[in-house]
Amino acid sequence: MSLQEEKKKKVFWPWLAAPVSGVLLSLCFPGWNLSGLIWVWILPLLPAIWRGEKKRYGFTLGYLSGLAFWLLNLKWLWTVSGLGAIALGAFLALYFGLWGMIAVSVGNPWKKRDLKSTKAGEGAGNIQKAIDKKLAGRNKSGLLGGALTDSMSSLKFASINAAAWVGLEWLRGWVFTGFGWNGLGVAFHDTPVLAQGAELVGVTGLAFTPVFFGAVLIQTGRRLMHEAKTGRLKPRLDFGVAALLLAVQFCYGVWRLKEVRDWEMERVRILLVQQNIPQDMKWDPREGAAIIQGYADATTQAIEDLEISAEQQMREHPDEPLELQTPDLVIWPESAMPVPLYFAENLEGYLVYDSVRHMLNQEVRPLGYFTLIAGMNEVEADWDGQRASQKLGGRMYNSLVAVAPNGNLDTSIQSYRKLHLVIFGEYIPFVNDLTFLKKLFEFSSGESFSGNFQAGDSTDPLVVPMSDSEIEIIPSVCFEDTVGRLTRKFVRPAPQMIVNVTNDGWFKESEASAQHMANARFRAIELRRPMVRAANTGVSAIISVSGSLYDPVTGERQVIENDAGSHFTQDTLYGHAYAPKHGVVTLYALAGDWFAWLMMGWVVVSIVKSRVKRA
């Protein structure tokens, strides 16, 4: 290879390595589910960043990697808005870029620091030669032949890179209401042993291990290559520490999975109803009555099927004890009832449409003693004692409602008003002042903008009755089940379960709903509360306190899916959720994202120390 070709190779490969790393990372998540790549995706990116020194260089490589990741990872957004997919991907890639700036500076073990003899005008190749010369001339009489010093340096830089990643993931989930979607820890959604640590550090904290391990592995490999040339091999203490960290995470998961199975549980019988309604039909006002009736009919049929199954079992096995399969909770998804639920300052309770009132009182409630939970929009009304009409400029909420088994319908409804609104989905900031934003929304989404939703203000769980006790519901609507810092605010030391109602029909039969499910499963682990998800197009499922989709008693998979394994189907599911009777409160429930804050602090300290040394 000629000198010119060698120079081209050195200049070109980092710019290829960066997007390759982004693509490898995107393959870890639903849509591809090659989760094992979480351990290798960073291996092309870090050496590419570490060969440089300028922050602009590190930012650019990080940004390219992030752009490749997000454009591929969020391709499902094209079903709603191609412009939105590109804009969101370009914005989220900034966090990769910021990480690249940290990695190339205070997180760079190959950076020239105290090599005064290296002139400012020298290129990266000469800098590297100077570093290698310094390493070769190191005093070999030190402890373990310098291995301890090398290893401590390696661990320091690996921890800075890992801490920066964790901190920036947390920041991404918070800035502008946040978008914490598909952090590195979510790649463990189908690796339950490695996922259990989320109850300590949150799913964001789980990102530390793969970044730390990758950074140590790269440094170890580089030093081994150098030592092989000099013929002086040293012990690799840093790699041992990284392997030990992974072993501790694995052993903790094994121990915790076994322990939670022995907890005393409150069993809750669940009936999920999924209608798989296309989004264009969902908001057609002419289809509202048919949609609601469809949910009522599906519920009626499911309960009748349970009764028939019980009768058949009695005939076939008359001497065996029989447990009646009657639900405690029947759950319909977000916007299952596409008609407003009216409220007013001078009105006690709610006003329900006559058609909905009749359906609930005459068809659904007589089916058994259960609480119906469903998604519904609350709309502020003008109420004159006889008639109600939507109040001009009144408040609107995207809500989860719980309809009690009996009593006056208007006063027996509890509601949770969604707290975490989706920007440009449920509200557009400054839309009244910047009217072009409304037009931009309608152009990109193909839907009319009906006005901003307001955010609720309550973090109290809903208390609903069961046949012989009661259970506390931690409510969440739509993407709220991906926001751990919000869900933890509802935790109380009592038997509780998380109920999420969502509608991912916007994104048709894309991987969006599977990715949504993967993110949501970590709320069950973080809080050790079972989660029940009712989705319009899936994934509707019951998740155990260990994040599993299988009933811990019967071993049955509790997911609505067809014979081909697809969740894009119309069906019902009867199953069981198991809520810890003693209401264990996890470290994450108590302290939230303490680990991410600690990591942010460590990075800030490292940056300050670096600046002080240069001063």
KEPA-900669 format. One record per residue (C-alpha): residue number from 1; residue in one letter; x, y, z. Coordinates in Angstrom, 1 decimal. Example, Ala and Ser with C-alpha at 12.3 -4.5 7.8 and 13.67 -1.06 7.14 Angstrom:
BEGIN
n,res,u,v,w
1,A,12.3,-4.5,7.8
2,S,13.7,-1.1,7.1
***
This chain:
BEGIN
n,res,u,v,w
1,M,0.0,0.0,0.0
2,S,1.4,3.4,-1.0
3,L,1.8,6.3,1.5
4,Q,-1.0,8.2,-0.3
5,E,-3.3,5.2,0.1
6,E,-2.4,4.8,3.7
7,K,-3.2,8.5,4.4
8,K,-6.6,8.1,2.7
9,K,-7.4,5.0,4.8
10,K,-6.5,6.9,8.0
11,V,-8.7,9.8,7.1
12,F,-11.7,7.9,5.7
13,W,-12.3,5.0,8.1
14,P,-13.6,7.0,11.1
15,W,-16.3,8.6,8.9
16,L,-17.4,5.1,7.9
17,A,-17.1,3.7,11.5
18,A,-19.5,6.3,13.0
19,P,-22.6,5.5,10.9
20,V,-21.8,1.8,11.0
21,S,-21.9,2.0,14.8
22,G,-25.3,3.8,14.7
23,V,-26.7,1.1,12.4
24,L,-25.4,-1.7,14.6
25,L,-27.1,0.0,17.6
26,S,-30.4,0.3,15.9
27,L,-30.4,-3.4,15.2
28,C,-30.6,-4.1,19.0
29,F,-34.2,-3.0,19.2
30,P,-37.6,-4.4,18.1
31,G,-37.8,-4.5,14.4
32,W,-34.6,-6.6,14.3
33,N,-34.1,-7.6,18.0
34,L,-30.4,-8.5,17.5
35,S,-29.8,-7.4,21.2
36,G,-26.4,-9.1,21.4
37,L,-25.0,-6.3,19.3
38,I,-25.3,-4.0,22.4
39,W,-21.8,-5.3,23.3
40,V,-20.2,-4.6,20.0
41,W,-21.9,-1.6,18.4
42,I,-19.5,0.9,20.2
43,L,-16.3,-0.9,19.1
44,P,-16.0,0.9,15.7
45,L,-17.1,4.3,17.1
46,L,-14.8,4.9,20.1
47,P,-11.5,4.2,18.3
48,A,-12.7,6.6,15.6
49,I,-13.4,9.3,18.1
50,W,-10.3,8.7,20.3
51,R,-7.9,9.1,17.3
52,G,-8.8,12.8,17.3
53,E,-8.5,15.6,19.9
54,K,-10.8,18.5,18.8
55,K,-14.3,18.7,20.2
56,R,-15.7,19.6,16.9
57,Y,-14.3,16.3,15.5
58,G,-15.8,14.3,18.3
59,F,-19.1,16.0,18.0
60,T,-19.3,15.4,14.3
61,L,-18.5,11.7,14.5
62,G,-21.0,11.3,17.4
63,Y,-23.6,13.1,15.5
64,L,-23.2,11.0,12.4
65,S,-23.5,7.9,14.5
66,G,-26.6,9.2,16.2
67,L,-28.2,10.3,13.0
68,A,-27.8,6.9,11.5
69,F,-29.2,5.3,14.6
70,W,-32.3,7.5,14.9
71,L,-33.2,7.7,11.2
72,L,-33.3,3.9,11.2
73,N,-34.7,3.4,14.7
74,L,-37.5,5.9,14.1
75,K,-38.4,5.0,10.6
76,W,-41.9,4.0,11.8
77,L,-42.6,7.8,12.2
78,W,-42.7,8.0,8.4
79,T,-46.2,6.5,8.7
80,V,-47.3,9.8,10.2
81,S,-44.8,12.3,9.0
82,G,-41.6,11.9,7.1
83,L,-40.6,15.5,7.9
84,G,-41.2,14.8,11.6
85,A,-39.1,11.6,11.5
86,I,-36.2,13.5,10.0
87,A,-36.5,16.5,12.3
88,L,-36.7,14.4,15.4
89,G,-33.8,12.2,14.4
90,A,-31.7,15.2,13.6
91,F,-32.5,16.7,17.0
92,L,-31.9,13.5,19.0
93,A,-28.6,12.9,17.3
94,L,-27.3,16.0,19.1
95,Y,-27.0,14.0,22.3
96,F,-24.7,11.5,20.5
97,G,-22.7,14.5,19.3
98,L,-22.4,15.9,22.9
99,W,-21.2,12.5,24.0
100,G,-18.7,12.5,21.2
101,M,-17.4,15.9,22.5
102,I,-16.8,14.4,26.0
103,A,-15.4,11.2,24.6
104,V,-12.8,13.0,22.5
105,S,-11.7,15.3,25.3
106,V,-11.9,14.3,29.0
107,G,-12.9,10.7,28.0
108,N,-10.0,10.2,25.6
109,P,-7.2,7.9,26.9
110,W,-5.2,8.5,23.7
111,K,-5.3,12.2,23.8
112,K,-2.0,14.1,24.0
113,R,-1.8,15.7,27.5
114,D,1.7,16.0,28.9
115,L,3.8,15.3,25.9
116,K,5.3,18.8,25.6
117,S,7.8,17.7,23.0
118,T,5.0,17.2,20.5
119,K,4.5,20.3,18.4
120,A,1.1,21.8,17.9
121,G,1.5,21.4,14.2
122,E,2.1,17.6,14.3
123,G,-0.5,15.3,12.9
124,A,-2.4,12.5,14.7
125,G,0.2,9.9,13.5
126,N,3.1,11.8,15.1
127,I,1.1,12.3,18.3
128,Q,0.4,8.6,18.4
129,K,4.1,7.8,18.0
130,A,5.0,10.1,20.8
131,I,2.4,8.3,23.1
132,D,3.7,4.9,22.1
133,K,7.3,6.1,22.9
134,K,6.2,7.3,26.3
135,L,4.5,4.0,27.0
136,A,7.5,2.0,25.9
137,G,9.8,4.0,28.2
138,R,7.6,3.7,31.3
139,N,9.4,2.6,34.4
140,K,9.0,-1.2,34.5
141,S,9.8,-1.5,38.2
142,G,6.5,-0.1,39.3
143,L,3.7,-2.2,40.9
144,L,2.9,-5.2,38.6
145,G,5.2,-3.8,36.0
146,G,3.0,-0.7,35.5
147,A,-0.1,-2.9,34.9
148,L,-1.9,-1.3,37.9
149,T,-1.3,2.3,36.6
150,D,-2.4,1.3,33.1
151,S,-5.5,-0.4,34.4
152,M,-6.5,2.4,36.7
153,S,-6.1,4.9,33.8
154,S,-8.2,2.6,31.6
155,L,-11.0,2.3,34.2
156,K,-11.0,6.1,34.7
157,F,-11.6,6.8,31.0
158,A,-14.0,4.0,30.6
159,S,-16.1,5.3,33.5
160,I,-16.1,8.8,32.1
161,N,-17.4,7.7,28.8
162,A,-20.1,5.4,30.4
163,A,-21.1,8.1,32.9
164,A,-21.5,10.7,30.1
165,W,-23.7,8.3,28.2
166,V,-25.9,7.6,31.2
167,G,-26.2,11.3,32.0
168,L,-27.0,12.4,28.5
169,E,-29.7,9.6,28.1
170,W,-31.3,11.0,31.3
171,L,-31.1,14.5,29.8
172,R,-32.7,13.4,26.6
173,G,-35.6,11.9,28.6
174,W,-36.1,15.3,30.3
175,V,-35.4,18.2,28.0
176,F,-38.5,19.6,26.3
177,T,-40.7,17.1,28.2
178,G,-38.3,14.4,27.1
179,F,-38.0,11.5,24.7
180,G,-36.3,8.6,26.6
181,W,-37.1,6.1,23.8
182,N,-34.8,3.2,23.2
183,G,-31.9,3.9,25.6
184,L,-29.2,1.3,25.7
185,G,-30.8,-0.4,28.7
186,V,-33.9,-1.2,26.7
187,A,-31.9,-3.6,24.6
188,F,-32.1,-5.9,27.6
189,H,-35.9,-6.2,27.3
190,D,-35.6,-9.9,26.2
191,T,-32.6,-10.6,28.6
192,P,-34.4,-10.6,31.9
193,V,-31.3,-11.6,34.0
194,L,-29.5,-8.4,32.9
195,A,-32.6,-6.2,33.2
196,Q,-33.3,-6.7,36.9
197,G,-30.8,-4.0,38.0
198,A,-33.3,-1.4,36.7
199,E,-35.0,-1.5,40.1
200,L,-31.8,0.1,41.5
201,V,-30.6,2.5,38.8
202,G,-33.5,2.7,36.4
203,V,-33.4,1.6,32.8
204,T,-31.1,4.6,32.0
205,G,-28.5,3.4,34.5
206,L,-28.3,0.0,32.7
207,A,-26.6,1.8,29.8
208,F,-23.4,2.1,32.0
209,T,-22.3,-1.5,31.7
210,P,-22.2,-1.9,27.8
211,V,-20.4,1.5,27.3
212,F,-18.0,0.8,30.2
213,F,-17.3,-2.7,29.0
214,G,-16.7,-1.6,25.4
215,A,-14.4,1.2,26.4
216,V,-12.3,-1.1,28.5
217,L,-12.2,-3.7,25.7
218,I,-10.9,-1.2,23.2
219,Q,-8.2,0.0,25.5
220,T,-7.2,-3.5,26.4
221,G,-7.0,-4.6,22.8
222,R,-4.8,-1.6,21.9
223,R,-2.4,-2.2,24.8
224,L,-2.1,-5.8,23.9
225,M,-1.1,-4.9,20.4
226,H,1.5,-2.6,21.7
227,E,2.8,-5.1,24.2
228,A,2.9,-7.8,21.6
229,K,5.3,-5.6,19.6
230,T,7.6,-5.0,22.5
231,G,7.3,-8.5,23.9
232,R,6.3,-7.4,27.4
233,L,2.8,-8.6,28.2
234,K,1.2,-7.3,31.5
235,P,-1.8,-8.5,33.5
236,R,-5.1,-6.9,32.3
237,L,-6.6,-5.8,35.6
238,D,-9.1,-3.4,33.9
239,F,-10.6,-6.1,31.8
240,G,-11.0,-8.2,34.9
241,V,-12.9,-5.3,36.6
242,A,-15.2,-4.9,33.6
243,A,-15.9,-8.6,33.5
244,L,-16.6,-8.6,37.2
245,L,-19.1,-5.7,36.8
246,L,-21.0,-7.8,34.1
247,A,-20.9,-10.9,36.4
248,V,-22.3,-8.9,39.3
249,Q,-25.1,-7.6,37.1
250,F,-25.8,-11.1,35.9
251,C,-25.7,-12.7,39.4
252,Y,-27.9,-10.0,40.8
253,G,-30.5,-10.7,38.1
254,V,-30.4,-14.5,38.8
255,W,-30.9,-13.9,42.6
256,R,-33.7,-11.3,42.1
257,L,-35.7,-13.4,39.6
258,K,-35.7,-16.2,42.1
259,E,-36.6,-14.0,45.1
260,V,-39.6,-12.2,43.5
261,R,-41.2,-15.5,42.7
262,D,-41.5,-16.2,46.5
263,W,-43.3,-12.9,47.3
264,E,-46.8,-13.0,48.7
265,M,-49.0,-11.8,45.9
266,E,-52.5,-10.4,45.4
267,R,-53.9,-12.0,42.2
268,V,-56.0,-9.7,40.0
269,R,-58.1,-11.3,37.2
270,I,-57.8,-9.3,34.0
271,L,-59.8,-9.2,30.7
272,L,-58.1,-7.2,27.9
273,V,-60.0,-6.2,24.8
274,Q,-58.2,-5.2,21.6
275,Q,-60.2,-4.2,18.5
276,N,-57.3,-3.3,16.1
277,I,-59.2,-0.3,14.7
278,P,-57.5,1.6,11.8
279,Q,-56.6,5.1,12.8
280,D,-58.6,6.8,9.9
281,M,-61.7,5.0,11.2
282,K,-60.8,5.9,14.9
283,W,-61.4,9.6,14.4
284,D,-64.3,9.4,12.0
285,P,-67.3,10.8,14.0
286,R,-69.6,8.6,12.0
287,E,-67.9,5.5,13.4
288,G,-68.0,6.4,17.1
289,A,-71.1,4.5,18.0
290,A,-69.9,1.4,16.1
291,I,-66.5,1.5,17.7
292,I,-68.0,1.6,21.2
293,Q,-70.5,-1.1,20.5
294,G,-67.7,-3.2,19.1
295,Y,-65.9,-3.1,22.5
296,A,-69.1,-3.9,24.3
297,D,-69.8,-6.9,22.1
298,A,-66.3,-8.2,22.3
299,T,-66.4,-7.9,26.1
300,T,-69.8,-9.7,26.2
301,Q,-68.5,-12.5,24.0
302,A,-65.3,-13.0,26.0
303,I,-67.2,-13.3,29.3
304,E,-69.8,-15.7,27.7
305,D,-66.9,-17.8,26.4
306,L,-65.4,-17.9,29.9
307,E,-68.7,-19.2,31.3
308,I,-69.1,-21.8,28.6
309,S,-65.5,-23.0,29.3
310,A,-66.3,-23.3,33.0
311,E,-69.5,-25.3,32.3
312,Q,-67.6,-27.6,30.0
313,Q,-64.9,-28.2,32.6
314,M,-67.6,-29.0,35.2
315,R,-69.1,-31.6,32.9
316,E,-65.8,-33.2,32.0
317,H,-64.2,-33.1,35.5
318,P,-67.1,-33.0,38.0
319,D,-64.9,-34.1,40.9
320,E,-62.3,-31.4,40.4
321,P,-62.6,-28.0,42.2
322,L,-63.6,-25.3,39.7
323,E,-62.6,-21.7,39.8
324,L,-65.0,-19.3,38.0
325,Q,-63.1,-17.2,35.5
326,T,-64.6,-13.8,36.2
327,P,-62.6,-10.6,35.7
328,D,-61.9,-8.0,38.4
329,L,-60.8,-5.5,35.7
330,V,-61.9,-5.2,32.1
331,I,-59.6,-2.9,30.2
332,W,-60.2,-1.1,26.9
333,P,-57.4,0.9,25.2
334,E,-56.8,4.7,24.8
335,S,-59.6,6.4,22.9
336,A,-61.7,3.3,23.0
337,M,-64.7,5.6,23.5
338,P,-64.2,8.3,20.9
339,V,-66.9,10.6,22.4
340,P,-66.2,13.3,25.1
341,L,-66.8,12.9,28.8
342,Y,-68.1,16.3,29.9
343,F,-67.2,18.0,33.2
344,A,-68.1,21.4,34.5
345,E,-67.4,23.5,37.6
346,N,-71.1,23.5,38.6
347,L,-71.5,19.8,37.9
348,E,-71.0,16.9,40.3
349,G,-69.4,14.0,38.6
350,Y,-69.5,13.7,34.8
351,L,-72.0,13.9,31.9
352,V,-71.9,10.8,29.7
353,Y,-73.4,10.6,26.2
354,D,-76.8,8.9,26.3
355,S,-75.7,6.2,23.9
356,V,-72.6,5.4,26.0
357,R,-74.7,5.5,29.2
358,H,-77.1,3.0,27.8
359,M,-74.4,0.7,26.6
360,L,-72.5,0.7,29.9
361,N,-75.6,0.4,32.1
362,Q,-77.6,-2.1,30.0
363,E,-74.8,-4.2,28.3
364,V,-71.5,-4.0,30.1
365,R,-72.1,-3.6,33.8
366,P,-74.6,-6.5,34.0
367,L,-71.9,-8.9,32.8
368,G,-70.4,-9.1,36.3
369,Y,-68.8,-7.4,39.2
370,F,-65.8,-5.7,37.6
371,T,-64.3,-2.2,37.1
372,L,-64.1,-1.1,33.5
373,I,-61.0,0.9,32.6
374,A,-60.8,2.7,29.3
375,G,-59.3,5.7,27.5
376,M,-61.5,8.7,27.0
377,N,-61.2,12.5,26.4
378,E,-62.5,14.8,29.1
379,V,-63.9,18.1,27.8
380,E,-65.0,21.1,29.8
381,A,-68.6,22.0,29.2
382,D,-71.1,24.8,29.9
383,W,-73.9,23.2,31.9
384,D,-77.2,24.9,32.6
385,G,-78.7,22.1,34.6
386,Q,-80.4,20.6,31.5
387,R,-78.0,20.7,28.6
388,A,-74.2,20.6,28.2
389,S,-72.2,22.0,25.3
390,Q,-68.4,22.2,24.9
391,K,-67.1,25.4,26.5
392,L,-65.4,27.8,24.1
393,G,-61.7,27.7,25.0
394,G,-62.4,25.2,27.7
395,R,-59.9,22.6,29.0
396,M,-59.4,19.2,27.4
397,Y,-57.7,16.2,28.9
398,N,-56.5,12.8,27.5
399,S,-57.7,10.6,30.3
400,L,-58.0,7.1,31.7
401,V,-61.4,6.5,33.3
402,A,-62.4,3.8,35.7
403,V,-66.1,2.9,35.8
404,A,-67.2,1.3,39.0
405,P,-69.3,-1.9,38.9
406,N,-72.4,-0.3,40.3
407,G,-73.9,3.0,41.4
408,N,-74.9,6.1,39.6
409,L,-72.8,6.2,36.4
410,D,-72.2,9.9,36.5
411,T,-70.8,9.9,40.0
412,S,-69.1,6.5,40.0
413,I,-66.4,7.4,37.4
414,Q,-62.9,8.1,38.5
415,S,-60.5,9.7,36.0
416,Y,-56.8,10.2,35.7
417,R,-55.8,13.1,33.5
418,K,-52.6,12.5,31.5
419,L,-49.6,14.4,32.9
420,H,-46.9,13.9,30.3
421,L,-48.1,15.3,27.1
422,V,-46.4,14.6,23.7
423,I,-45.1,17.8,22.1
424,F,-46.5,18.3,18.6
425,G,-48.8,15.4,19.2
426,E,-51.1,16.5,22.1
427,Y,-50.0,20.1,22.3
428,I,-48.1,22.6,20.2
429,P,-46.3,25.3,22.1
430,F,-47.1,28.9,21.2
431,V,-49.6,27.7,18.6
432,N,-51.9,30.7,19.3
433,D,-49.0,33.1,18.5
434,L,-47.3,31.1,15.8
435,T,-50.2,30.0,13.7
436,F,-48.0,28.5,11.0
437,L,-47.1,25.7,13.5
438,K,-50.8,24.5,13.3
439,K,-50.6,24.4,9.5
440,L,-47.3,22.6,9.6
441,F,-48.8,20.0,12.0
442,E,-51.8,19.5,9.7
443,F,-49.6,19.3,6.6
444,S,-47.1,16.8,8.0
445,S,-49.6,14.6,9.9
446,G,-52.6,14.8,7.5
447,E,-54.9,15.3,10.5
448,S,-56.7,18.5,11.6
449,F,-55.5,20.2,14.8
450,S,-58.4,20.4,17.3
451,G,-56.6,22.3,20.0
452,N,-54.1,21.7,22.8
453,F,-54.7,19.2,25.6
454,Q,-54.0,20.3,29.1
455,A,-51.8,18.3,31.5
456,G,-53.3,16.9,34.7
457,D,-51.9,17.5,38.1
458,S,-52.6,14.4,40.2
459,T,-50.2,11.6,41.1
460,D,-52.6,9.8,43.3
461,P,-53.3,6.2,42.3
462,L,-56.9,5.1,41.6
463,V,-58.4,2.7,44.1
464,V,-60.8,0.2,42.5
465,P,-62.8,-2.6,44.1
466,M,-62.4,-6.3,43.4
467,S,-64.8,-9.1,44.5
468,D,-63.2,-9.5,47.9
469,S,-60.7,-6.6,48.3
470,E,-59.4,-3.6,46.4
471,I,-56.4,-2.7,44.4
472,E,-54.5,0.5,43.7
473,I,-54.1,1.4,40.0
474,I,-51.0,3.3,38.8
475,P,-52.5,4.9,35.7
476,S,-50.7,5.8,32.5
477,V,-51.8,6.9,29.1
478,C,-50.0,6.3,25.8
479,F,-46.2,7.0,26.0
480,E,-46.3,7.7,29.8
481,D,-45.4,4.1,30.4
482,T,-42.0,4.9,28.9
483,V,-41.4,7.6,31.6
484,G,-40.1,6.0,34.7
485,R,-39.6,9.3,36.6
486,L,-43.3,10.0,36.3
487,T,-44.7,6.5,37.1
488,R,-42.6,6.2,40.3
489,K,-44.5,9.2,41.8
490,F,-47.6,7.0,42.1
491,V,-45.9,4.3,44.2
492,R,-47.4,3.6,47.6
493,P,-46.6,0.8,50.1
494,A,-49.7,-1.1,49.1
495,P,-50.8,-3.7,46.6
496,Q,-50.6,-1.9,43.3
497,M,-50.5,-2.5,39.6
498,I,-49.7,-0.3,36.6
499,V,-52.4,0.0,33.9
500,N,-51.5,1.6,30.6
501,V,-54.0,2.4,27.9
502,T,-52.5,3.3,24.5
503,N,-53.2,3.7,20.8
504,D,-50.3,3.0,18.5
505,G,-52.6,2.7,15.5
506,W,-51.1,6.0,14.2
507,F,-48.0,4.0,13.1
508,K,-49.9,1.2,11.4
509,E,-48.2,-2.2,11.3
510,S,-44.7,-0.9,12.0
511,E,-42.3,-1.8,14.7
512,A,-43.4,1.2,16.8
513,S,-45.8,-0.7,19.0
514,A,-43.2,-3.5,19.7
515,Q,-40.6,-0.8,20.6
516,H,-43.2,0.9,22.8
517,M,-43.8,-2.4,24.6
518,A,-40.0,-3.0,25.0
519,N,-39.6,0.4,26.7
520,A,-42.7,-0.1,28.9
521,R,-41.7,-3.4,30.4
522,F,-39.0,-1.7,32.4
523,R,-41.6,0.1,34.5
524,A,-42.7,-3.2,36.0
525,I,-39.1,-4.0,36.9
526,E,-38.2,-0.5,38.2
527,L,-41.2,-0.4,40.5
528,R,-41.9,-4.1,41.1
529,R,-45.5,-3.6,40.1
530,P,-47.2,-5.8,37.5
531,M,-48.2,-3.9,34.4
532,V,-51.3,-4.4,32.2
533,R,-51.3,-2.8,28.8
534,A,-54.4,-2.4,26.6
535,A,-53.5,-1.2,23.1
536,N,-55.7,-0.5,20.1
537,T,-53.4,-2.4,17.7
538,G,-51.1,-4.0,20.3
539,V,-49.1,-4.9,22.1
540,S,-51.8,-5.7,24.7
541,A,-50.3,-7.9,27.5
542,I,-49.9,-8.6,31.2
543,I,-46.3,-8.1,32.4
544,S,-45.1,-9.6,35.7
545,V,-43.0,-7.8,38.3
546,S,-39.9,-9.3,36.7
547,G,-40.8,-7.9,33.3
548,S,-41.9,-11.2,31.9
549,L,-44.8,-11.8,29.5
550,Y,-45.5,-15.2,31.1
551,D,-47.8,-16.0,34.0
552,P,-45.4,-16.8,36.9
553,V,-47.8,-19.5,38.1
554,T,-49.2,-21.2,35.0
555,G,-46.3,-20.3,32.6
556,E,-48.7,-19.2,29.9
557,R,-47.8,-16.3,27.6
558,Q,-50.1,-13.4,28.4
559,V,-50.1,-11.4,25.1
560,I,-52.8,-10.8,22.5
561,E,-51.5,-12.2,19.3
562,N,-52.7,-14.4,16.4
563,D,-51.5,-17.8,15.4
564,A,-48.7,-16.2,13.4
565,G,-47.4,-14.4,16.5
566,S,-48.5,-11.0,15.3
567,H,-50.1,-8.6,17.8
568,F,-52.0,-6.8,14.9
569,T,-55.2,-8.7,15.5
570,Q,-58.7,-8.3,17.0
571,D,-59.0,-10.5,20.1
572,T,-59.4,-10.6,23.9
573,L,-57.2,-12.0,26.7
574,Y,-58.1,-13.3,30.1
575,G,-55.2,-13.6,32.5
576,H,-53.8,-12.8,35.8
577,A,-51.6,-10.0,37.3
578,Y,-49.9,-10.6,40.6
579,A,-49.4,-7.5,42.8
580,P,-47.0,-7.8,45.8
581,K,-49.3,-7.7,48.9
582,H,-46.8,-5.9,51.1
583,G,-46.1,-3.2,48.5
584,V,-42.3,-3.4,48.3
585,V,-40.8,0.0,47.4
586,T,-37.6,-0.3,45.3
587,L,-34.6,2.0,45.4
588,Y,-35.6,3.5,42.0
589,A,-39.1,4.2,43.3
590,L,-37.6,6.0,46.3
591,A,-34.7,7.9,44.8
592,G,-35.5,8.0,41.1
593,D,-32.7,8.7,38.7
594,W,-30.1,9.1,41.4
595,F,-27.5,7.1,39.5
596,A,-27.9,9.3,36.3
597,W,-27.4,12.4,38.5
598,L,-24.3,10.9,40.1
599,M,-22.9,10.1,36.7
600,M,-23.6,13.6,35.4
601,G,-21.7,14.9,38.5
602,W,-18.7,12.7,37.8
603,V,-18.5,14.0,34.2
604,V,-18.8,17.6,35.4
605,V,-16.0,17.1,37.9
606,S,-13.8,15.5,35.3
607,I,-14.4,18.5,32.9
608,V,-13.6,21.0,35.7
609,K,-10.4,19.1,36.7
610,S,-9.3,19.0,33.1
611,R,-9.8,22.8,32.7
612,V,-7.9,23.5,36.0
613,K,-5.0,21.4,34.8
614,R,-4.7,23.4,31.6
615,A,-5.0,26.7,33.3
***
